[in-house]
Amino acid sequence: MADNINENISEELTEEKLNEVRQIRRDKLAALVEAGKDPFKITKYDRTHHSADIKDNFDELEGKTVSIAGRMMSKRVMGKASFCHVQDLKGSVQTYVARDAIGEDEYAEFKKMDVGDIVGVKGTVFKTKTGEVSVHAESFMLLSKSLQILPEKYHGLTNTDTRYRQRYVDLIMNPEVKDTFLKRSKIISTIRKYLDTLGFIEVETPMLVSNAGGASARPFETHFNALDEDLKLRISLELYLKRLIVGGLEKVYEIGRVFRNEGLDTRHNPEFTLMELYQAYTDYNGMMELTENMLRYIAKEVLGTTTIVYNGIEMDLGKPFERITMTDAVKKYSGVDFSQITTDEQAKAIAREKGIAFEDRHSKGDILNLFFEEFAEEHLLQPTFVTEHPIEISPLTKKKPDDPEHVERFEFYMNGWEIANAYSELNDPIDQRARFRAQEELLAKGDEEANRTDEDFMNALEIGMPPTGGIGYGIDRICMLLTDSAAIRDVLLFPTMKPIE
C-alpha cells in the first residue's frame, strides 16, 4: 500500500494521506541510518556527463560507461527490471535498472527509493527497442533522501502563488521555468561580454546610502546601529557612477539590485535589477547607438534571431529603431499639440478637458509627461526612442542648447513598456545645484519621490566631469521580452510576496 501511494502522488490526496506518505519516507531514512547507510553522510559523487550530453553525443558514447547524477522523477518497477528517469540541469535521461546487473541487495535498495530522491547512476549508454537513449545501470546510489513530496507529474505545479513561493519546486517540475532562468543568466552574461569588448569597466557601488538619489522614487529606510545613523537603500546607481567618470574611468557600468518603496504589479517589484552605464565624451545620441547595437547582439546570441515574439506580438530589433519626440508622440496619439501651449494654466485647462488628473504643483512639462503616459505609451510596441523630455521631469539632464524647456534625454520603449532611460548628463555644477534646489522645494510640498541635494556629488561635479552620456536599463523587463514572460515575477527567482497569514 505504501509503495503504491508513494508512486502515485496526486494533488487531490488528503492532508492525512500526505502526512502518511511523508512519515513513510522518514521511516525509510531511519532504516538507512540504522543500517549504516545514511545518505546525508555522502560528500561527493563523480559525475562524468549530464543527460543532454549523453543524448546529443549518443553515437560517440554508445556502449561506453558514464556516470550521471540528479533527481529521480519517475520510477516503474517490473519484477527483476525497472525503469526510472533522472533529471539534472540539462534535462532528463532514462535509466534501465536490472537486478542481475546491479545485484540483489542494491536492487532491493533501489526499489525502496522514492520519486524526488537524488541519485547517482553509473552504467553504459544504449538505446531501448523504442529508440530512447538510456543508461543501463551497473550501480545505483542514493545520494540524498527526499522527505517531502513532489506534485503529481501529470499536473505539475500550476498554482502561481505556490510556484513563486516555492521556486525550488517550480524549477524541478516545470522545465520551461528552468529554461527562462538559464536564458536570464545568458542575457546578463551576454551584456557583460558586449560591454567588455567596448572597453567598459564593471564596478560596484554602495547599496546603503545616506542620500538615495538619481531617480524619482520613494526609498526604503533602515538604521545602521554601529554609527547610530539612518540610511536608505539605493534607488539608482547614477550618482556614484558619475563620481567615477569624474575620477577618469571614462566608461563604467554596474549591474545590480536597486530598491524602490512602491507597489507590486506585473512589471514592478520593490527590488529589481538595474544596469546603468556612463561613457565620457559622448551624449544621448551615443547612448541610442549603443542601445540599438547591444539589444540586437543580445537577441542574436540568446535567441539566434533579432525578431522576438512577446504575447503574440512580433517585434523586430533588426530594423532601425523609431525616434519620436515626446511632444510629437502626444500630438500623434492624443491630438494635443503641446508646442502650442505656452503656460502652465493652459496645460492644466487642456488636462481638465481630457480628464487627466494632476496636482497643483504640476507645470506644463509635468502635464506633458502625464499626457504621454495616458495616451502614447501603450502604442509604442516596436522599438522606439522617445526623445526631448521636459526639463521639469529631468533634474540630472542637460538642456537642449536651442530649447531650454527640453533636455537631451530619451526613454526606450518596447511593447508599451519603458525599457531604458538615457541622458546627456548634466555636468554644470551651478545648473545642477539650481535643479536640486527645485527638487528640494517639491519635497517640501509633499513630493516624496523628489531628489535631495547630494553635497558630495556636487563637490565631484565642481572638480569637473567631462561631457557624458548615461543610460539605465531595466534588466528584468528585457528578460521578460526575450523569454516571453507575462509578469516580472516570472523572471525573478524569488520575487517579493505578500506574507502568508
VEXSEVO-344625 format. One record per residue (C-alpha): x, y, z. Coordinates in nm, 2 decimals, decimal comma, padded with zeros to 4 digits. Example, Ala and Ser with C-alpha at 12.3 -4.5 7.8 and 13.67 -1.06 7.14 Angstrom:
// residues 2
(site (01,23; -00,45; 00,78));
(site (01,37; -00,11; 00,71));
END
This chain:
// residues 501
(site (00,00; 00,00; 00,00));
(site (00,28; 00,24; 00,10));
(site (00,47; 00,20; -00,23));
(site (00,16; 00,24; -00,43));
(site (00,08; 00,57; -00,26));
(site (00,44; 00,68; -00,30));
(site (00,45; 00,63; -00,67));
(site (00,12; 00,80; -00,75));
(site (00,11; 01,12; -00,55));
(site (-00,17; 01,34; -00,66));
(site (-00,28; 01,70; -00,57));
(site (-00,61; 01,55; -00,46));
(site (-00,47; 01,35; -00,17));
(site (-00,59; 01,45; 00,17));
(site (-00,35; 01,61; 00,42));
(site (-00,38; 01,29; 00,63));
(site (-00,27; 01,07; 00,34));
(site (00,01; 01,31; 00,26));
(site (00,13; 01,30; 00,62));
(site (00,13; 00,92; 00,60));
(site (00,35; 00,93; 00,29));
(site (00,59; 01,17; 00,45));
(site (00,62; 00,95; 00,75));
(site (00,69; 00,65; 00,53));
(site (00,98; 00,84; 00,38));
(site (01,12; 00,93; 00,73));
(site (01,09; 00,57; 00,83));
(site (01,29; 00,47; 00,52));
(site (01,56; 00,72; 00,62));
(site (01,57; 00,60; 00,97));
(site (01,62; 00,24; 00,85));
(site (01,90; 00,35; 00,63));
(site (02,07; 00,54; 00,91));
(site (02,03; 00,23; 01,14));
(site (02,19; 00,01; 00,87));
(site (02,49; 00,25; 00,85));
(site (02,38; 00,38; 00,50));
(site (02,29; 00,74; 00,59));
(site (02,28; 00,92; 00,25));
(site (02,34; 01,26; 00,41));
(site (02,70; 01,15; 00,50));
(site (02,79; 01,12; 00,13));
(site (03,00; 01,42; 00,04));
(site (03,06; 01,39; -00,33));
(site (02,98; 01,19; -00,64));
(site (03,20; 01,17; -00,95));
(site (02,97; 01,26; -01,24));
(site (03,11; 01,24; -01,60));
(site (02,81; 01,36; -01,81));
(site (02,48; 01,55; -01,80));
(site (02,17; 01,40; -01,96));
(site (02,18; 01,62; -02,26));
(site (02,55; 01,53; -02,32));
(site (02,45; 01,16; -02,35));
(site (02,16; 01,23; -02,58));
(site (02,34; 01,47; -02,80));
(site (02,65; 01,25; -02,84));
(site (02,49; 00,91; -02,85));
(site (02,69; 00,79; -03,15));
(site (03,02; 00,86; -02,96));
(site (02,90; 00,73; -02,63));
(site (02,71; 00,41; -02,72));
(site (02,84; 00,12; -02,52));
(site (03,06; 00,34; -02,31));
(site (03,04; 00,38; -01,93));
(site (02,91; 00,71; -01,79));
(site (02,81; 00,84; -01,45));
(site (02,51; 01,07; -01,41));
(site (02,35; 01,23; -01,11));
(site (02,03; 01,41; -01,04));
(site (01,67; 01,38; -00,91));
(site (01,47; 01,07; -00,98));
(site (01,15; 01,19; -01,14));
(site (00,97; 00,87; -01,22));
(site (01,01; 00,50; -01,13));
(site (00,85; 00,19; -01,28));
(site (00,93; -00,14; -01,11));
(site (00,86; -00,45; -01,32));
(site (00,99; -00,75; -01,12));
(site (01,35; -00,81; -01,19));
(site (01,40; -00,50; -01,40));
(site (01,29; -00,14; -01,37));
(site (01,30; 00,20; -01,54));
(site (01,34; 00,55; -01,40));
(site (01,41; 00,89; -01,52));
(site (01,69; 01,10; -01,37));
(site (01,67; 01,48; -01,41));
(site (01,96; 01,71; -01,40));
(site (02,05; 02,07; -01,50));
(site (02,02; 02,00; -01,87));
(site (01,72; 01,77; -01,89));
(site (01,65; 01,40; -01,80));
(site (01,76; 01,06; -01,92));
(site (01,60; 00,72; -01,88));
(site (01,78; 00,46; -01,67));
(site (01,73; 00,09; -01,70));
(site (01,79; -00,09; -01,37));
(site (01,81; -00,47; -01,37));
(site (01,87; -00,69; -01,07));
(site (02,12; -00,91; -01,25));
(site (02,33; -00,61; -01,34));
(site (02,35; -00,43; -01,01));
(site (02,30; -00,72; -00,77));
(site (02,01; -00,83; -00,54));
(site (02,10; -00,61; -00,24));
(site (02,14; -00,29; -00,45));
(site (01,83; -00,37; -00,65));
(site (01,63; -00,41; -00,32));
(site (01,76; -00,07; -00,21));
(site (01,66; 00,08; -00,54));
(site (01,30; -00,05; -00,51));
(site (01,27; 00,14; -00,17));
(site (01,38; 00,47; -00,32));
(site (01,12; 00,74; -00,39));
(site (01,05; 00,98; -00,66));
(site (01,23; 01,30; -00,57));
(site (01,54; 01,13; -00,43));
(site (01,88; 01,24; -00,55));
(site (02,07; 00,95; -00,70));
(site (02,39; 00,87; -00,88));
(site (02,40; 00,61; -01,16));
(site (02,69; 00,45; -01,33));
(site (02,63; 00,25; -01,64));
(site (02,66; 00,20; -02,02));
(site (02,48; 00,40; -02,29));
(site (02,24; 00,22; -02,51));
(site (01,90; 00,26; -02,69));
(site (01,59; 00,07; -02,60));
(site (01,37; -00,11; -02,85));
(site (01,16; 00,20; -02,88));
(site (01,47; 00,41; -02,96));
(site (01,50; 00,60; -02,64));
(site (01,86; 00,68; -02,54));
(site (01,91; 00,53; -02,19));
(site (02,17; 00,43; -01,93));
(site (02,20; 00,06; -01,84));
(site (02,28; 00,09; -01,47));
(site (02,58; -00,10; -01,33));
(site (02,55; 00,07; -00,99));
(site (02,27; 00,29; -00,84));
(site (02,34; 00,50; -00,53));
(site (02,11; 00,71; -00,31));
(site (02,29; 01,05; -00,26));
(site (02,02; 01,24; -00,08));
(site (01,68; 01,14; 00,06));
(site (01,38; 01,35; -00,03));
(site (01,15; 01,37; 00,27));
(site (00,89; 01,59; 00,10));
(site (00,65; 01,50; -00,19));
(site (00,67; 01,65; -00,54));
(site (00,35; 01,74; -00,72));
(site (00,19; 01,47; -00,93));
(site (00,38; 01,46; -01,26));
(site (00,09; 01,50; -01,49));
(site (-00,04; 01,81; -01,33));
(site (00,29; 01,97; -01,23));
(site (00,30; 02,28; -01,01));
(site (00,03; 02,51; -01,15));
(site (-00,07; 02,74; -00,87));
(site (00,12; 03,06; -00,95));
(site (00,14; 03,18; -00,59));
(site (00,29; 02,85; -00,48));
(site (00,53; 02,85; -00,78));
(site (00,67; 03,19; -00,68));
(site (00,70; 03,10; -00,31));
(site (00,85; 02,75; -00,37));
(site (01,06; 02,83; -00,68));
(site (01,28; 02,53; -00,60));
(site (00,98; 02,30; -00,67));
(site (00,88; 02,51; -00,97));
(site (01,23; 02,46; -01,12));
(site (01,20; 02,08; -01,07));
(site (00,85; 02,04; -01,21));
(site (00,84; 02,29; -01,49));
(site (01,12; 02,27; -01,75));
(site (01,02; 02,59; -01,92));
(site (01,08; 02,78; -01,59));
(site (01,43; 02,65; -01,57));
(site (01,48; 02,75; -01,93));
(site (01,37; 03,10; -01,86));
(site (01,62; 03,15; -01,58));
(site (01,90; 02,99; -01,79));
(site (01,82; 03,24; -02,06));
(site (01,82; 03,52; -01,80));
(site (02,17; 03,42; -01,69));
(site (02,28; 03,42; -02,06));
(site (02,12; 03,76; -02,12));
(site (02,32; 03,91; -01,84));
(site (02,65; 03,74; -01,93));
(site (02,60; 03,85; -02,29));
(site (02,55; 04,21; -02,18));
(site (02,88; 04,19; -01,99));
(site (03,05; 04,03; -02,29));
(site (02,93; 04,31; -02,52));
(site (03,03; 04,60; -02,29));
(site (03,36; 04,44; -02,21));
(site (03,45; 04,44; -02,58));
(site (03,38; 04,81; -02,59));
(site (03,62; 04,88; -02,31));
(site (03,37; 04,94; -02,03));
(site (03,47; 04,87; -01,67));
(site (03,23; 04,68; -01,44));
(site (03,22; 04,83; -01,10));
(site (03,02; 04,81; -00,77));
(site (02,88; 05,10; -00,57));
(site (02,71; 05,12; -00,23));
(site (02,36; 04,99; -00,17));
(site (02,33; 05,15; 00,17));
(site (02,34; 05,53; 00,13));
(site (02,26; 05,84; 00,33));
(site (02,10; 06,01; 00,02));
(site (01,91; 05,79; -00,22));
(site (01,92; 06,00; -00,54));
(site (01,94; 05,96; -00,91));
(site (01,58; 05,87; -00,97));
(site (01,23; 05,98; -00,88));
(site (01,13; 05,71; -00,63));
(site (01,05; 05,66; -00,26));
(site (01,33; 05,48; -00,08));
(site (01,33; 05,21; 00,18));
(site (01,48; 05,33; 00,51));
(site (01,69; 05,14; 00,76));
(site (01,92; 05,21; 01,06));
(site (02,29; 05,14; 01,10));
(site (02,34; 05,05; 01,47));
(site (02,72; 05,09; 01,48));
(site (02,71; 05,45; 01,38));
(site (02,36; 05,52; 01,51));
(site (02,28; 05,65; 01,16));
(site (01,96; 05,63; 00,95));
(site (02,04; 05,50; 00,60));
(site (01,84; 05,43; 00,28));
(site (01,86; 05,15; 00,02));
(site (01,97; 05,29; -00,31));
(site (01,70; 05,37; -00,57));
(site (01,95; 05,42; -00,85));
(site (02,32; 05,37; -00,94));
(site (02,37; 05,71; -01,11));
(site (02,54; 05,94; -00,87));
(site (02,82; 05,71; -00,77));
(site (02,89; 05,60; -01,13));
(site (02,92; 05,97; -01,23));
(site (03,17; 06,02; -00,95));
(site (03,38; 05,75; -01,12));
(site (03,35; 05,94; -01,45));
(site (03,49; 06,25; -01,27));
(site (03,77; 06,02; -01,14));
(site (03,87; 05,94; -01,50));
(site (03,74; 05,59; -01,55));
(site (03,56; 05,71; -01,87));
(site (03,35; 05,40; -01,94));
(site (03,18; 05,23; -01,64));
(site (02,88; 05,01; -01,58));
(site (02,71; 04,83; -01,29));
(site (02,45; 04,56; -01,29));
(site (02,29; 04,54; -00,95));
(site (01,98; 04,54; -00,73));
(site (01,80; 04,87; -00,66));
(site (01,51; 04,92; -00,42));
(site (01,20; 05,13; -00,46));
(site (00,93; 05,15; -00,20));
(site (00,64; 05,11; -00,44));
(site (00,36; 04,87; -00,53));
(site (00,36; 04,53; -00,68));
(site (00,22; 04,45; -01,03));
(site (00,31; 04,26; -01,34));
(site (00,60; 04,50; -01,42));
(site (00,71; 04,62; -01,08));
(site (00,89; 04,45; -00,78));
(site (01,03; 04,66; -00,49));
(site (01,37; 04,52; -00,56));
(site (01,48; 04,47; -00,92));
(site (01,79; 04,45; -01,14));
(site (01,91; 04,77; -01,30));
(site (02,21; 04,83; -01,53));
(site (02,35; 05,18; -01,56));
(site (02,64; 05,27; -01,78));
(site (02,82; 05,60; -01,83));
(site (03,06; 05,70; -02,11));
(site (03,26; 06,01; -02,12));
(site (03,28; 06,23; -02,43));
(site (02,95; 06,12; -02,58));
(site (02,59; 06,22; -02,54));
(site (02,24; 06,07; -02,56));
(site (02,28; 06,01; -02,93));
(site (02,57; 05,78; -02,85));
(site (02,35; 05,60; -02,60));
(site (02,09; 05,54; -02,87));
(site (02,35; 05,39; -03,10));
(site (02,49; 05,17; -02,81));
(site (02,14; 05,05; -02,72));
(site (02,04; 04,95; -03,07));
(site (02,36; 04,76; -03,13));
(site (02,36; 04,59; -02,79));
(site (02,00; 04,47; -02,80));
(site (02,05; 04,33; -03,15));
(site (02,36; 04,15; -03,02));
(site (02,18; 04,01; -02,72));
(site (01,89; 03,88; -02,92));
(site (02,11; 03,71; -03,17));
(site (02,33; 03,55; -02,90));
(site (02,04; 03,43; -02,68));
(site (01,76; 03,36; -02,93));
(site (01,95; 03,33; -03,26));
(site (01,74; 03,60; -03,42));
(site (01,67; 03,97; -03,40));
(site (01,29; 03,91; -03,43));
(site (01,12; 03,84; -03,10));
(site (00,76; 03,75; -03,02));
(site (00,60; 03,86; -02,70));
(site (00,24; 03,77; -02,61));
(site (00,18; 03,70; -02,98));
(site (00,33; 04,04; -03,10));
(site (00,63; 04,03; -03,33));
(site (00,90; 04,29; -03,26));
(site (01,19; 04,35; -03,49));
(site (01,52; 04,45; -03,34));
(site (01,69; 04,42; -03,67));
(site (01,54; 04,74; -03,82));
(site (01,65; 05,09; -03,73));
(site (01,46; 05,19; -03,41));
(site (01,19; 05,46; -03,45));
(site (01,27; 05,80; -03,30));
(site (01,00; 06,04; -03,19));
(site (00,99; 06,34; -02,95));
(site (00,76; 06,33; -02,65));
(site (00,57; 06,63; -02,78));
(site (00,52; 06,46; -03,12));
(site (00,41; 06,13; -02,96));
(site (00,15; 06,31; -02,75));
(site (00,03; 06,50; -03,06));
(site (00,01; 06,18; -03,26));
(site (-00,19; 05,98; -03,00));
(site (-00,39; 06,24; -02,82));
(site (-00,43; 06,52; -03,08));
(site (-00,30; 06,78; -02,84));
(site (00,00; 06,98; -02,96));
(site (00,20; 07,10; -02,65));
(site (00,43; 07,31; -02,87));
(site (00,13; 07,55; -02,90));
(site (00,08; 07,56; -02,52));
(site (00,28; 07,84; -02,36));
(site (00,16; 07,85; -01,99));
(site (00,10; 07,61; -01,70));
(site (-00,26; 07,73; -01,68));
(site (-00,32; 07,64; -02,05));
(site (-00,17; 07,30; -01,99));
(site (-00,39; 07,24; -01,68));
(site (-00,70; 07,36; -01,87));
(site (-00,64; 07,10; -02,15));
(site (-00,57; 06,83; -01,89));
(site (-00,91; 06,90; -01,72));
(site (-01,08; 06,89; -02,07));
(site (-00,91; 06,55; -02,14));
(site (-00,98; 06,41; -01,79));
(site (-00,61; 06,39; -01,69));
(site (-00,56; 06,41; -01,31));
(site (-00,28; 06,64; -01,20));
(site (-00,16; 06,81; -00,88));
(site (-00,15; 07,19; -00,82));
(site (00,23; 07,18; -00,82));
(site (00,25; 07,04; -01,17));
(site (00,38; 07,26; -01,45));
(site (00,34; 07,23; -01,83));
(site (00,62; 06,98; -01,85));
(site (00,48; 06,76; -01,59));
(site (00,14; 06,76; -01,76));
(site (00,30; 06,68; -02,10));
(site (00,45; 06,37; -01,93));
(site (00,11; 06,28; -01,79));
(site (-00,04; 06,30; -02,14));
(site (00,24; 06,08; -02,28));
(site (00,18; 05,82; -02,01));
(site (-00,20; 05,82; -02,07));
(site (-00,22; 05,84; -02,45));
(site (00,11; 05,74; -02,61));
(site (00,29; 05,47; -02,41));
(site (00,06; 05,18; -02,49));
(site (00,11; 05,23; -02,86));
(site (00,49; 05,20; -02,86));
(site (00,51; 04,83; -02,93));
(site (00,80; 04,83; -03,17));
(site (01,15; 04,95; -03,06));
(site (01,11; 05,33; -03,01));
(site (01,33; 05,61; -02,87));
(site (01,11; 05,89; -02,72));
(site (01,33; 06,20; -02,71));
(site (01,33; 06,56; -02,58));
(site (01,16; 06,54; -02,24));
(site (01,05; 06,85; -02,05));
(site (01,31; 06,99; -01,81));
(site (01,07; 06,96; -01,51));
(site (01,09; 06,58; -01,50));
(site (01,47; 06,56; -01,58));
(site (01,67; 06,71; -01,29));
(site (02,00; 06,55; -01,39));
(site (02,00; 06,61; -01,77));
(site (02,15; 06,87; -02,00));
(site (01,92; 07,13; -02,16));
(site (01,89; 07,13; -02,53));
(site (02,10; 07,43; -02,64));
(site (01,83; 07,56; -02,87));
(site (01,53; 07,47; -02,65));
(site (01,59; 07,53; -02,27));
(site (01,24; 07,39; -02,19));
(site (01,35; 07,04; -02,30));
(site (01,65; 06,82; -02,23));
(site (01,87; 06,58; -02,42));
(site (01,70; 06,27; -02,29));
(site (01,53; 05,96; -02,43));
(site (01,33; 05,67; -02,29));
(site (01,34; 05,35; -02,49));
(site (01,01; 05,16; -02,53));
(site (00,90; 04,82; -02,65));
(site (00,57; 04,65; -02,60));
(site (00,44; 04,98; -02,45));
(site (00,70; 04,95; -02,17));
(site (00,98; 05,18; -02,07));
(site (01,29; 04,96; -02,10));
(site (01,57; 05,22; -02,07));
(site (01,62; 05,59; -01,98));
(site (01,92; 05,79; -02,10));
(site (02,06; 06,14; -02,08));
(site (02,32; 06,37; -02,20));
(site (02,44; 06,41; -01,84));
(site (02,43; 06,74; -01,67));
(site (02,78; 06,84; -01,58));
(site (02,73; 07,21; -01,50));
(site (02,76; 07,23; -01,12));
(site (02,58; 07,56; -01,10));
(site (02,28; 07,44; -01,31));
(site (02,28; 07,12; -01,11));
(site (02,26; 07,29; -00,78));
(site (01,97; 07,50; -00,90));
(site (01,79; 07,18; -01,02));
(site (01,85; 07,02; -00,68));
(site (01,71; 07,34; -00,51));
(site (01,39; 07,30; -00,72));
(site (01,37; 06,94; -00,62));
(site (01,40; 07,03; -00,25));
(site (01,11; 07,27; -00,30));
(site (00,90; 06,99; -00,44));
(site (01,00; 06,77; -00,14));
(site (00,88; 07,05; 00,09));
(site (00,55; 07,05; -00,09));
(site (00,50; 06,68; -00,02));
(site (00,66; 06,51; -00,32));
(site (00,82; 06,20; -00,15));
(site (00,99; 06,10; -00,48));
(site (01,18; 06,43; -00,52));
(site (01,56; 06,43; -00,52));
(site (01,76; 06,57; -00,23));
(site (02,08; 06,77; -00,27));
(site (02,39; 06,54; -00,26));
(site (02,67; 06,77; -00,15));
(site (02,95; 06,51; -00,21));
(site (02,82; 06,46; -00,57));
(site (02,81; 06,84; -00,61));
(site (03,17; 06,85; -00,50));
(site (03,26; 06,59; -00,76));
(site (03,09; 06,80; -01,03));
(site (03,28; 07,11; -00,92));
(site (03,60; 06,90; -00,96));
(site (03,49; 06,86; -01,32));
(site (03,30; 06,60; -01,52));
(site (03,35; 06,57; -01,89));
(site (03,06; 06,56; -02,14));
(site (02,90; 06,23; -02,07));
(site (02,62; 06,00; -02,20));
(site (02,45; 05,78; -01,95));
(site (02,17; 05,52; -01,95));
(site (01,98; 05,29; -01,72));
(site (01,83; 04,96; -01,84));
(site (01,55; 04,76; -01,67));
(site (01,72; 04,41; -01,69));
(site (01,41; 04,23; -01,57));
(site (01,19; 04,38; -01,84));
(site (01,45; 04,29; -02,11));
(site (01,44; 03,94; -01,97));
(site (01,06; 03,94; -01,98));
(site (01,06; 04,03; -02,35));
(site (01,33; 03,78; -02,45));
(site (01,16; 03,49; -02,27));
(site (00,80; 03,58; -02,34));
(site (00,72; 03,60; -01,97));
(site (00,39; 03,76; -01,87));
(site (00,50; 03,91; -01,54));
(site (00,82; 04,03; -01,37));
(site (00,78; 03,76; -01,11));
(site (00,83; 03,51; -01,39));
(site (01,19; 03,63; -01,44));
(site (01,28; 03,68; -01,07));
(site (01,38; 03,37; -00,89));
(site (01,25; 03,49; -00,56));
(site (01,00; 03,78; -00,61));
(site (00,86; 03,98; -00,32));
(site (00,54; 03,82; -00,20));
(site (00,27; 03,91; 00,04));
(site (00,31; 03,73; 00,37));
(site (00,11; 03,42; 00,43));
(site (-00,14; 03,47; 00,71));
END
